[in-house]
Structures are given as structure tokens and as C-alpha cells.
Amino acid sequence: MLIRRARPDDFPTLQNIERAAGEMFRDIGMPEIADDDPPDLADLARHHQANTAWVAVTTTDHPVAYLIADPVDGNLHLEQITVHPHHARQGIGRQLIDHAAEAAREANQPALTLTTFRDVPWNAPYYERCGFETLQDHEITPGLRDIQTREAAHGLDRWPRVAMRRQLGQATQED
């Protein structure tokens, strides 16, 4: 799967990917998540302008997954990672995460962070397999706390959530 920077003409497809992936939450008793709106076009454009929006595309350049991120407290915070259900369980999400990790290394950001549902199999348990560790309360940085506060205001704290971090090694330089 090829990973490239998201383009504005991808944005409606990214919204459709988010809607399709959201349906999986309906099956586990979280219909509010399934019904949540995808990132709006302005938010996707902001990530595009900041060079923190990537897509995984087919050989015909059709997006099937995406990742958007923001710098938070000196790290790269993964705001959203979504794979279309027809392309799930193929390692695409991990490829996107690894791509973001390389971008973070190049920007001298020491870690990736994210917030996610603790008990949803394709959330915290998946991210643990990708090298993330759950942060203890005293390890949560001010920026992550702000994100958690916004998520709670949006009603996401109705289900147990965690903040996670994946430490990164130094960027590799080619000679």
C-alpha cells in the first residue's frame, strides 16, 4: 500500500472512510460513535496545510485509509487513524502509524501520542501491539489533558478512554 500526503480532492473520500469505519462501533453497542460526524473539510484542510494528513492508497490512487495528526507538547499526536472496513486487518493502519513515526523523527519529536477507547479491540489493544503504552495519570501532559477535556465535552468519556504514547528512536540519516 502506498502512503502519500492527503490532497484536498481526497477529503470527501476520507469522510466516507470515517463513516464506513464508524459502523463497526454500532455492532459493539456504541451507536453514538457510529453516528458521530467525520472530520469536517476545514479540519482536514488544516491538517493538509500543516503537512500532517496522510492517506494509504490503492494502486489506482484511491484512498482506503487516512491518518491526521497535530503537534502536542513536543510530540506528534495522532488525532485520527481510520481504515475502511473493506481494507481492515491488512496492516494498513500500522503502515500509517509507522509513516507518522518517521515524520515525527524527522521533526525531532520524541514520541507519538493518542487518546483512544480502552476496551475496543481495534483501539487500545491494537495500539499496544503497535508499540504504544498506556500513560498513567501523572504522565499525561497538559496538551493531552486538554484533548481529554474536549473529548469528555463531546461525550466520549461515556466509555473508558486512555492516553497512550509510543517512544521513538532517533531519525535515521542516509549518507
C-alpha positions, 0 to 999 in steps of 0.5 A: 500500500502506498502512503502519500500526503492527503490532497484536498480532492481526497477529503470527501473520500476520507469522510466516507472512510470515517463513516464506513469505519464508524459502523463497526462501533454500532455492532459493539453497542456504541451507536453514538460513535457510529453516528458521530460526524467525520472530520469536517473539510476545514479540519482536514484542510488544516491538517493538509496545510500543516503537512500532517494528513496522510492517506494509504492508497490503492494502486489506482490512487484511491484512498482506503485509509487516512491518518491526521495528526497535530503537534502536542507538547513536543510530540506528534499526536495522532488525532485520527487513524481510520481504515475502511472496513473493506481494507481492515486487518491488512496492516494498513493502519500500522503502515500509517502509524509507522509513516507518522513515526518517521515524520515525527523523527524527522521533526525531532519529536520524541514520541507519538501520542493518542487518546483512544477507547480502552476496551475496543479491540481495534483501539487500545489493544491494537495500539499496544501491539503497535508499540504504544503504552498506556500513560498513567495519570501523572504522565499525561501532559497538559496538551493531552489533558486538554484533548481529554477535556474536549473529548469528555465535552463531546461525550466520549468519556461515556466509555473508558478512554486512555492516553497512550504514547509510543517512544521513538528512536532517533531519525535515521540519516542516509549518507 
